[in-house]
Amino acid sequence: MLGIQIIAFIFSFCGLAATIAATASNEWKVTSRASSVITATWVFQGLWMNCAGNALGAFHCRPHLTIFKVEGYIQACRGLMISAVCLGFFGSIFGLVGMKCTKIGGSDQNKARIACLAGLIFILCGLCSMTGCSLYAHRITSEFFDPSFVAQKYELGAALFIGWAGASLCIIGGSIFCFSIAENSKSPRRAYAYNGAASVMSSRTKIHNSVPDKTSPKHFDKNAYV
């Protein structure tokens, strides 16, 4: 069970790291680098900044000036990704407390409950990250394949794939955490009851064999009285 919990924590922690990297990245959507052959410039945007670069390696980034002028889907993705990071942070703490290799958390039954709670938190973290990345990707693809959209079209950035990978790892790790408590239900009570019953039966057998049978009738032959 300890090995399963370690694997679950590694999966979940790697998923949280990928979620943080995707949230801080500026490559949520990018223009094709082959769209402008002469100038060889491209633009990539994230949740927090808009950046531009060229083939010479020069980059310039500008943060979003005000939150009220940012489009609604970007604000929604911000909230979902921040929620995913916060949930992953608390899930890591509960996961460490609920693991059997740590000395905090109380009894094994309490640690199993804490580990299950950590698994549920990691699953929620993965769902938030998955929803945020999918919402952003849906907006990009709908604009790209819309013939009536005349503004600059973008493609999926690397941050979306990192976010999807991190969300998948969080969901897998959280599920393993939840299923790891199945072994805790195998309590040693049956073995204890069986040993007790065996000892009682053996003690009764010994007493029965050691005490002679006084109630059995004695039969004497007639010649004994002669």
C-alpha positions in Angstrom: 0.0 0.0 0.0 2.9 2.4 0.7 4.3 1.9 -2.8 0.9 2.7 -4.3 0.6 5.9 -2.3 4.1 7.0 -3.3 3.3 6.4 -7.0 0.0 8.3 -6.6 1.9 11.3 -4.9 4.5 11.4 -7.6 1.8 11.4 -10.3 -0.2 14.1 -8.5 2.9 16.3 -7.7 4.1 16.1 -11.3 0.6 17.1 -12.5 0.6 20.0 -10.1 4.0 21.2 -11.4 2.8 21.0 -15.0 -0.4 22.9 -14.1 1.7 25.7 -12.5 3.9 25.8 -15.6 1.0 26.0 -17.9 -0.6 28.8 -15.8 2.5 30.9 -15.9 3.3 30.3 -19.6 2.7 32.8 -22.3 2.2 30.3 -25.1 -1.5 29.5 -24.8 -2.0 30.6 -28.4 0.5 31.3 -31.1 0.5 32.5 -34.7 2.1 30.3 -37.3 5.8 31.1 -37.8 5.4 30.6 -41.5 2.6 33.1 -41.8 4.9 36.0 -42.5 8.0 34.9 -44.5 9.4 38.4 -45.1 9.5 39.7 -41.5 9.5 36.3 -39.8 7.7 37.6 -36.8 5.1 35.8 -34.7 2.9 36.6 -31.8 2.0 34.4 -28.8 -0.4 35.1 -25.9 -1.1 33.8 -22.5 -3.3 34.4 -19.6 -1.3 37.3 -18.3 0.8 38.7 -21.2 1.0 39.3 -24.9 4.4 38.7 -26.5 5.9 39.1 -29.9 9.2 37.7 -31.3 11.1 37.4 -34.5 13.7 35.2 -36.1 16.6 37.2 -34.6 15.6 36.1 -31.1 14.2 39.4 -29.9 11.1 39.1 -27.8 8.9 41.8 -26.2 6.1 41.1 -23.8 3.4 43.4 -22.5 1.0 42.4 -19.7 -2.7 42.9 -20.0 -3.3 46.5 -18.9 -6.5 46.0 -17.0 -8.6 43.1 -15.9 -11.9 44.8 -17.1 -10.8 44.9 -20.7 -9.7 41.2 -20.9 -12.2 38.9 -22.7 -14.5 36.8 -20.6 -13.1 33.4 -21.5 -9.6 34.5 -20.5 -10.9 35.6 -17.1 -12.7 32.3 -16.7 -9.5 30.4 -17.6 -7.6 32.4 -15.1 -10.0 31.5 -12.3 -10.0 27.8 -13.2 -6.2 27.6 -13.4 -5.7 29.5 -10.1 -8.3 27.2 -8.5 -6.4 24.2 -9.8 -3.1 25.4 -8.4 -4.7 26.1 -5.0 -6.4 22.7 -4.9 -3.2 21.0 -5.9 -1.3 22.7 -3.1 -3.8 21.6 -0.4 -4.0 18.2 -2.0 -0.2 17.8 -1.7 -0.3 18.7 2.0 -3.2 16.2 2.7 -1.4 13.6 0.6 1.8 13.9 2.7 -0.2 13.6 5.9 -2.2 10.7 4.7 0.8 8.6 3.5 1.9 5.8 5.7 5.6 6.8 5.5 4.9 10.0 7.6 4.4 10.0 11.4 1.6 12.6 11.5 -2.1 12.1 10.9 -3.0 9.7 13.7 -4.1 6.1 13.3 -4.0 4.2 10.1 -7.8 4.6 9.7 -7.5 8.4 10.0 -4.5 8.5 7.6 -6.6 6.4 5.1 -9.4 9.0 5.3 -6.9 11.9 4.8 -5.4 10.1 1.8 -8.8 9.6 0.2 -9.6 13.3 0.8 -6.3 14.2 -0.9 -7.3 12.0 -3.9 -10.6 13.8 -4.2 -8.8 17.2 -4.1 -6.4 16.2 -6.8 -9.2 15.0 -9.0 -10.9 18.4 -8.6 -7.6 20.0 -9.4 -7.3 18.0 -12.6 -10.9 18.8 -13.6 -10.4 22.5 -13.2 -7.2 22.5 -15.2 -8.8 20.3 -17.9 -11.8 22.6 -18.1 -9.7 25.8 -18.3 -7.4 24.4 -21.1 -10.3 23.0 -23.0 -12.3 26.2 -22.9 -9.3 28.2 -24.2 -8.7 25.6 -26.9 -12.3 25.7 -28.0 -12.2 29.4 -28.4 -9.0 29.2 -30.6 -10.3 26.4 -32.8 -13.7 28.1 -33.3 -12.0 31.3 -34.4 -9.6 29.5 -36.6 -12.2 27.6 -38.6 -14.7 30.4 -38.7 -14.6 31.9 -42.2 -16.3 35.1 -41.1 -13.6 35.8 -38.5 -11.2 38.3 -40.2 -8.9 39.1 -37.3 -5.6 37.4 -36.6 -6.0 33.7 -36.2 -4.0 31.6 -33.7 -3.1 28.0 -33.2 -2.9 25.9 -30.0 0.1 26.8 -27.9 2.4 24.5 -25.9 0.9 25.6 -22.6 -2.4 23.9 -23.5 -0.8 20.5 -24.0 1.2 20.9 -20.8 -2.0 21.8 -18.9 -3.8 18.8 -20.4 -0.9 16.5 -19.4 -0.8 17.9 -15.9 -4.6 17.6 -15.5 -4.4 13.9 -16.6 -1.6 13.2 -14.1 -3.6 14.8 -11.3 -6.7 12.8 -12.1 -4.7 9.6 -12.3 -2.9 10.3 -9.1 -6.0 11.3 -7.2 -7.8 8.1 -8.4 -4.9 6.0 -7.1 -5.1 7.8 -3.8 -8.8 7.0 -3.5 -8.4 3.3 -4.4 -5.3 2.9 -2.1 -7.6 2.7 0.9 -9.1 -0.6 -0.2 -6.3 -2.6 1.4 -7.0 -0.8 4.7 -10.4 -2.7 5.0 -8.5 -6.0 5.4 -8.3 -5.9 9.2 -6.7 -8.7 11.2 -9.8 -9.3 13.3 -10.6 -12.7 11.6 -7.2 -14.1 12.5 -7.5 -12.9 16.0 -10.9 -14.5 16.5 -9.7 -17.7 14.9 -6.7 -18.0 17.2 -8.8 -17.3 20.2 -11.3 -20.0 19.3 -8.5 -22.4 18.7 -6.9 -21.7 22.0 -10.3 -22.1 23.8 -11.0 -25.4 22.1 -7.5 -26.7 22.8 -7.7 -25.7 26.5 -11.0 -27.5 26.8 -9.6 -30.5 25.1 -6.7 -30.6 27.5 -8.9 -30.3 30.6 -11.2 -33.0 29.3 -8.3 -35.3 28.7 -6.6 -34.6 32.0 -9.6 -35.2 34.2 -10.7 -38.8 34.6 -14.2 -39.8 33.9 -15.8 -40.3 37.3 -19.3 -40.7 36.2 -18.8 -43.8 34.1 -20.4 -46.8 35.8 -18.2 -49.6 37.1 -19.3 -53.2 36.4 -18.0 -56.0 38.6 -18.2 -59.6 37.9 -20.1 -61.9 40.3 -16.8 -63.7 41.2 -15.6 -60.5 42.9 -17.9 -60.9 45.8 -17.0 -64.5 46.4 
